[in-house]
Each structure stands twice: as C-alpha cells, then as structure tokens.
Amino acid sequence: MTRVAAVDCGTNSIRLLVADVTVLDSASGAGATGDLKELDRRMTIVRLGQDVDRTGRLAPEALDRTFAACREFAEVIRELGAHRTRFVATSASRDAENREDFVRGVVDILGVEPEVITGDQEAEFSFTGATKELAGRDHFEKPYLVVDIGGGSTEFVVGDDHVRAARSVDIGCVRMTERHLVRDGHISDPPTLGQVTAIEADIAAALDLAEETVPLSEARTLVGLAGSVTTVAAIALGLSAYDSAAIHHSRISLDQVREITGNLLSSTHAERAAIPVMHPGRVDVIAAGALVLLSVMERTGAREVVVSEHDILDGIAWSLV
C-alpha cells in the first residue's frame, strides 16, 4: 500500500486526491488491479484559463488564485503524510506563453514540478481512473467511451481493458463560453439563438476531428466525467445538495440531458445560481458544458450516460504505484 497525492490543474478548477493505493498483481499502475481508498478529495474553482484563449497568457489574478489553492493542498498533503505526489497540468497551462511563471510557483509551494501533459496523456489518465472499477460488472458493456469535459478541452477515449484510441479537442466549457458568450466583458444572459448555434457549430467540427482518431459510435457504454457532467447529473437526480455517492455511476438519459441543457441555455445567471447543486464557479459556464455533453450523446447515439466521480485524479494516483 502506498499513500499518494494527485493534483489535477485544469482550465477552470484545481483538484486534489490523497489516497491509499494497493496494487494486487502488477507493478504498473495503469494495468494493475487493486484498491484505491480515498482519504481526501477536494476541488477549488480558480479559472486558471481566464482569457487564455484571447491573450495567450495566464492572467496574474488567475495565477494568484491557483497558488492560493496550492498552498491549501500542500497543507493537506503534509497532514496526511503522502509519500509521493504528482501534479498534472492540462489545457490552460499547455497553451500559455508565460507558463514558466506557473511552473516556478507550483515548485515553490508543493516541491514538485507540474507536468504539462499532452491531451492524449490526459485522456489516458482519465480512462484509467474512470473505468478500472467497471471491469467485471456485466451491466457495463465494453468497449467504453470515456468523455472528459474540461474547461479548455474535452478528451475522448475508447477502450476495453486498455485504451484503443484517444483524442483531445478544444471544446471545453470555459473556452466555449469565453469564445461565444462574452460581449464587452459580460456574459450573455441568457445566450441568443445565434450564440448557441455558433457553439453547436464549434462542437460539431470538434467531434468531426475526434472521429478521425476515435471510433465514437463503436462504444457500448458512454462514461461522462468532470464538473459539467456531474452537475447535470445532480440536477437530473433532483438533489438538494451535491452528493458524490449518489452521483457516482448514476445513469442519466438522453431525454434528461436534453431537457436540462435547454433549461440552462434559457435561464439567467440568477436562476442558474439558485440551483441547489450548482457550484458558484460553474454558474456562467455550465450551459456550454451541458451543450457539449448533449452534442456528444446525439452524435454517438447514446441513450444514457454513466456518470463517474472517478476520473483523471484517480488515474494519476494509480500512475504513482
């Protein structure tokens, strides 16, 4: 058993998982079976990718928010006594001209260098984290299509016990919101039909690109990851408060996703903020994230999405053993 700490720093949020990982039959985390016991899992909305799509740089205030979260995480890692730590940075820091400022800050606070991974590496981690516990359960048919809707990008991975094909495309919820819904520094509330149509066109083009590499329609089980998907699931389940256990492995139908997406796209900021399970940091970007999910389901013909709370963080944790 090894106590590990995994950090995933994305475009919209930064997350920490501290877990005890026991490998049963292999020294390789990616291919092994075993047990992952969660000790602490937390998330902070930092919007590291604020304006990156427009400026090509990480904003000073976004870096400040991210470093504050890193200091909180460092304290948790010390208190729980993790033996190994891995910090993975994704889309926003991959794109930024001043990413060295980000790297230096993380090293100073956590003592480890962030790995600015490729979209394909990101997809590999997400697949491992999301599907390891599905193996051997008859009601989850293979192959799986894992869809990880992030802030800056969305990862698509098809595989059985191992990854067969993967692709990352730039249709994250933050990127779509900032590209199409922001006018004169303000988010359209609610968006116009023209703005929604523009997002749909971007998503369709990105799905065409993904299908060049990943056989999306071959999958038998669609597995959805990350905050946009889990928030849609929480709304569909009618939860009065966010409940990870209730959301994990819930099955949300296409009709439910279509209805919720329509409601989010036609609602105001205040109406979205009033939804009991809505994280304040997702109020402005959830409509675009839900639209990505709906578009994926319609393109692939999936009648439902299996929602997983285990994702890239769990994959990173497995990689440490």
Phi and psi in degrees as a GROMACS rama.xvg file:
@    title "Ramachandran Plot"
@    xaxis  label "Phi"
@    yaxis  label "Psi"
@TYPE xy
-126.925  132.05  THR-2
-91.0921  121.705  ARG-3
-128.349  160.149  VAL-4
-126.553  128.137  ALA-5
-118.484  133.119  ALA-6
-122.55  130.017  VAL-7
-118.64  113.743  ASP-8
-108.297  106.964  CYS-9
-103.689  -164.046  GLY-10
-74.417  -35.5916  THR-11
-106.593  -35.0205  ASN-12
-137.085  160.908  SER-13
-124.344  135.252  ILE-14
-133.075  151.005  ARG-15
-126.884  137.496  LEU-16
-129.732  124.412  LEU-17
-112.103  126.683  VAL-18
-148.058  154.885  ALA-19
-95.538  120.885  ASP-20
-114.211  126.157  VAL-21
-115.692  122.086  THR-22
-99.3309  130.742  VAL-23
-96.4932  -36.5731  LEU-24
-135.359  11.8098  ASP-25
-162.121  154.21  SER-26
-84.9674  -3.77675  ALA-27
-98.9237  117.42  SER-28
-59.6954  -35.8347  GLY-29
-69.3436  -34.9904  ALA-30
-105.66  -3.29747  GLY-31
-82.2019  159.35  ALA-32
-102.043  163.098  THR-33
162.219  -153.515  GLY-34
-135.929  137.465  ASP-35
-121.018  113.905  LEU-36
-104.537  113.664  LYS-37
-73.6743  130.273  GLU-38
-105.095  -37.3918  LEU-39
-155.333  131.154  ASP-40
-137.314  124.676  ARG-41
-146.744  160.027  ARG-42
-142.811  141.346  MET-43
-130.573  131.865  THR-44
-79.2256  117.619  ILE-45
-120.116  -11.925  VAL-46
48.6897  50.0388  ARG-47
-56.6913  -31.8752  LEU-48
-84.3048  13.658  GLY-49
-52.9369  117.157  GLN-50
65.9838  8.05882  ASP-51
-62.1602  -38.9514  VAL-52
-61.0142  -30.7329  ASP-53
-90.8893  -42.1467  ARG-54
-100.524  -23.1769  THR-55
78.0821  7.85246  GLY-56
-132.993  153.162  ARG-57
-79.1747  126.853  LEU-58
-70.4601  143.885  ALA-59
-56.1017  -41.1405  PRO-60
-68.5796  -30.7267  GLU-61
-69.221  -39.811  ALA-62
-63.6288  -41.2755  LEU-63
-60.4809  -43.8314  ASP-64
-63.3461  -40.7423  ARG-65
-67.539  -41.8299  THR-66
-68.1236  -32.9692  PHE-67
-63.0343  -42.5446  ALA-68
-65.0444  -38.5664  ALA-69
-61.0714  -38.7279  CYS-70
-65.317  -38.4176  ARG-71
-63.2189  -44.4063  GLU-72
-64.4719  -39.0777  PHE-73
-60.0606  -38.0702  ALA-74
-66.4316  -42.058  GLU-75
-63.3151  -43.6252  VAL-76
-61.8755  -41.4256  ILE-77
-65.7811  -45.3454  ARG-78
-62.5451  -38.095  GLU-79
-88.0023  -10.7524  LEU-80
71.2109  42.0277  GLY-81
-64.5201  137.866  ALA-82
-84.2556  -31.2197  HIS-83
-135.001  143.907  ARG-84
-131.486  139.141  THR-85
-132.962  130.382  ARG-86
-115.493  116.484  PHE-87
-111.406  128.923  VAL-88
-112.728  138.569  ALA-89
-115.193  -138.498  THR-90
-52.4479  -50.3283  SER-91
-61.231  -47.6819  ALA-92
-73.7202  -19.5283  SER-93
-71.2079  -30.9472  ARG-94
-92.3457  -17.421  ASP-95
-82.882  141.055  ALA-96
-67.3183  -35.2611  GLU-97
-101.018  35.8187  ASN-98
-65.7632  -19.3782  ARG-99
-64.8092  -31.0241  GLU-100
-61.8677  -40.4278  ASP-101
-64.9359  -45.3606  PHE-102
-61.6658  -47.4786  VAL-103
-61.2762  -40.6954  ARG-104
-64.3619  -41.5799  GLY-105
-66.2576  -43.222  VAL-106
-61.2157  -42.3716  VAL-107
-60.9139  -37.2555  ASP-108
-87.4689  -45.7025  ILE-109
-105.839  -13.3243  LEU-110
78.574  6.67154  GLY-111
-129.288  149.257  VAL-112
-86.6937  131.108  GLU-113
-67.0129  137.413  PRO-114
-94.8311  112.763  GLU-115
-84.2505  93.1125  VAL-116
-86.2735  161.878  ILE-117
-78.1128  165.872  THR-118
-61.5129  -35.7452  GLY-119
-67.6876  -39.6802  ASP-120
-63.9241  -40.7404  GLN-121
-58.1449  -42.7628  GLU-122
-64.663  -38.5023  ALA-123
-61.74  -45.5064  GLU-124
-62.5618  -43.1944  PHE-125
-61.9109  -42.1606  SER-126
-63.0137  -46.7149  PHE-127
-59.971  -47.3877  THR-128
-64.507  -36.5602  GLY-129
-82.0094  -29.7935  ALA-130
-109.156  -14.1767  THR-131
-54.9004  -41.846  LYS-132
-83.4236  -5.53332  GLU-133
-82.532  -20.0957  LEU-134
-58.8275  136.134  ALA-135
84.4569  -1.03606  GLY-136
-99.3035  117.472  ARG-137
-63.0727  -29.8292  ASP-138
-82.2936  2.54204  HIS-139
-114.422  97.4452  PHE-140
-76.6957  144.037  GLU-141
-96.2315  155.392  LYS-142
-77.0925  158.879  PRO-143
-95.0962  146.938  TYR-144
-114.734  111.638  LEU-145
-95.9241  125.251  VAL-146
-120.395  115.88  VAL-147
-111.096  102.418  ASP-148
-90.5904  103.485  ILE-149
-96.9754  -164.292  GLY-150
-79.909  -42.9474  GLY-151
-102.175  -26.3167  GLY-152
-145.909  166.573  SER-153
-126.03  133.166  THR-154
-103.645  137.688  GLU-155
-119.889  126.65  PHE-156
-136.154  129.369  VAL-157
-113.6  135.065  VAL-158
-171.163  170.927  GLY-159
-105.493  -101.695  ASP-160
-81.7098  -21.6657  ASP-161
-134.485  160.962  HIS-162
-68.3237  132.215  VAL-163
-100.563  -38.6424  ARG-164
-156.456  147.294  ALA-165
-148.803  150.554  ALA-166
-155.675  139.712  ARG-167
-112.14  132.489  SER-168
-130.917  154.796  VAL-169
-88.0692  68.8111  ASP-170
-131.841  46.4422  ILE-171
-72.7349  164.483  GLY-172
-66.5047  -37.0405  CYS-173
-71.4297  -44.9802  VAL-174
-59.9619  -44.4567  ARG-175
-66.4467  -37.9824  MET-176
-66.0002  -49.2249  THR-177
-69.2418  -32.4966  GLU-178
-73.9119  -35.2683  ARG-179
-119.329  -22.0824  HIS-180
-109.062  -7.71264  LEU-181
-95.5883  125.209  VAL-182
-131.903  123.987  ARG-183
54.1218  38.245  ASP-184
82.2355  2.26863  GLY-185
-124.926  146.734  HIS-186
-85.4204  131.828  ILE-187
-59.1409  135.428  SER-188
-142.399  93.7447  ASP-189
-82.6535  172.073  PRO-190
-68.3096  155.52  PRO-191
-80.4476  164.139  THR-192
-59.4899  -39.7827  LEU-193
-62.0403  -39.7066  GLY-194
-66.7455  -42.4659  GLN-195
-62.7261  -42.4902  VAL-196
-61.3974  -38.0529  THR-197
-65.7505  -41.0777  ALA-198
-62.9639  -44.6013  ILE-199
-60.3605  -37.4232  GLU-200
-66.5611  -41.9704  ALA-201
-61.1953  -44.6698  ASP-202
-63.5671  -43.8747  ILE-203
-60.58  -42.2924  ALA-204
-64.9573  -39.4412  ALA-205
-67.2807  -37.7601  ALA-206
-65.8474  -37.8675  LEU-207
-58.5144  -42.1237  ASP-208
-65.5536  -44.7435  LEU-209
-61.4113  -37.9676  ALA-210
-70.3575  -14.7883  GLU-211
-65.9341  -25.4087  GLU-212
-113.887  -38.2307  THR-213
-112.243  123.361  VAL-214
-76.463  79.6984  PRO-215
-57.6019  -39.4384  LEU-216
-76.8367  -9.3255  SER-217
-80.4187  -16.7464  GLU-218
-68.8684  146.662  ALA-219
-103.075  -22.1184  ARG-220
-132.091  122.759  THR-221
-92.6195  123.176  LEU-222
-114.013  121.502  VAL-223
-106.244  136.614  GLY-224
-123.988  161.605  LEU-225
83.073  174.572  ALA-226
-61.9026  -36.3261  GLY-227
-62.214  -43.4158  SER-228
-70.1855  -45.6978  VAL-229
-67.6427  -31.6302  THR-230
-69.0197  -43.1196  THR-231
-59.9062  -41.3082  VAL-232
-63.1803  -43.2934  ALA-233
-62.3257  -38.7497  ALA-234
-65.7313  -44.7095  ILE-235
-61.8038  -35.3863  ALA-236
-79.4716  -7.66811  LEU-237
69.0455  32.1224  GLY-238
-73.0047  141.466  LEU-239
-85.5938  -16.1481  SER-240
-152.268  154.981  ALA-241
-64.5324  127.436  TYR-242
-131.966  99.4708  ASP-243
-59.3894  -40.1441  SER-244
-64.2208  -38.3627  ALA-245
-71.1607  -33.7407  ALA-246
-77.0159  -37.9913  ILE-247
-61.0824  120.972  HIS-248
67.9889  17.4424  HIS-249
-69.4315  157.311  SER-250
-118.428  118.698  ARG-251
-112.43  127.649  ILE-252
-78.3214  161.568  SER-253
-59.137  -42.0659  LEU-254
-61.0751  -39.5548  ASP-255
-65.6012  -44.4863  GLN-256
-63.193  -40.2619  VAL-257
-63.7269  -44.0178  ARG-258
-65.6173  -45.3653  GLU-259
-65.2904  -41.4372  ILE-260
-61.5537  -44.2855  THR-261
-59.8566  -41.7082  GLY-262
-65.0714  -41.9678  ASN-263
-66.5032  -38.6646  LEU-264
-70.4097  -22.6957  LEU-265
-101.747  2.71791  SER-266
-97.5414  162.332  SER-267
-90.2691  169.095  THR-268
-55.4676  -45.8989  HIS-269
-63.4464  -39.4693  ALA-270
-67.1911  -40.6948  GLU-271
-67.4685  -40.5636  ARG-272
-64.3364  -26.3144  ALA-273
-79.7076  -9.52364  ALA-274
-66.8178  125.796  ILE-275
-55.9589  -33.9436  PRO-276
-93.4316  3.69183  VAL-277
-80.304  119.714  MET-278
-70.498  136.409  HIS-279
-53.4177  -33.9166  PRO-280
-74.5621  -8.42919  GLY-281
-105.549  -4.36745  ARG-282
-55.4519  -43.9275  VAL-283
-85.3347  -15.8015  ASP-284
-114.017  -6.81599  VAL-285
-66.1161  -34.6132  ILE-286
-63.1782  -43.9924  ALA-287
-65.687  -39.8238  ALA-288
-63.5985  -42.3407  GLY-289
-63.9892  -36.2366  ALA-290
-66.9252  -35.3988  LEU-291
-61.4816  -48.0527  VAL-292
-58.9934  -47.9661  LEU-293
-59.8941  -43.4457  LEU-294
-62.8845  -39.5464  SER-295
-63.3913  -44.3126  VAL-296
-64.8568  -41.1961  MET-297
-67.9123  -38.8575  GLU-298
-67.1477  -40.8459  ARG-299
-87.5309  -13.3471  THR-300
78.9268  15.9246  GLY-301
-69.4462  131.119  ALA-302
-86.5942  -14.9451  ARG-303
-156.692  162.447  GLU-304
-121.373  131.809  VAL-305
-87.8328  122.054  VAL-306
-93.8805  129.418  VAL-307
-118.082  133.168  SER-308
-87.1189  -8.16736  GLU-309
-102.217  126.136  HIS-310
-148.593  -137.434  ASP-311
-59.8475  -34.2455  ILE-312
-58.8146  -46.5035  LEU-313
-65.9362  -37.1095  ASP-314
-63.55  -39.9049  GLY-315
-64.4184  -42.218  ILE-316
-60.5256  -44.5532  ALA-317
-61.0861  -35.7548  TRP-318
-66.1942  -20.2587  SER-319
-78.3942  -10.2243  LEU-320
